[in-house]
């Protein structure tokens, strides 16, 4: 504290501020007799690293495609673990309806994978994320329908009427969720 610190570039001083408070967290405030324009230029140079020097390539490394494949493989594994957890949840909470929902999701997954194989679609990390999102949205729709169905059955309605009302009342929420997701993908 009270001493000057020199900031040099190519042996020439950029600035030599006086330390007024201890620098404990790696951050400092530079003050002095420079004008506003010079202070702004110095701040830009120090913060952005845009110093007026040429760059020399010291080392260049190419990263192979295996890194991307490893990321996709790890994402697929994580997605499968998540899907198994969701399937177990559906069976535990909704019993027979959960089993039916899980069967429907497996069929959906198989159809989607068949489409990926039938057409030359490259499976990318965003593609895996989108596929997992679609399964999550389908599960959400099932949960909304099942909860509405339980409410209608609790009111004493026969199964057929409860199913019709459950689907009808869940439809607005399902539609809203899908429209919101569609709008978000545009961002």
Helices and strands as residue ranges (DSSP letters): E 4-9, E 12-18, H 36-48, H 66-118, H 125-154, H 159-186
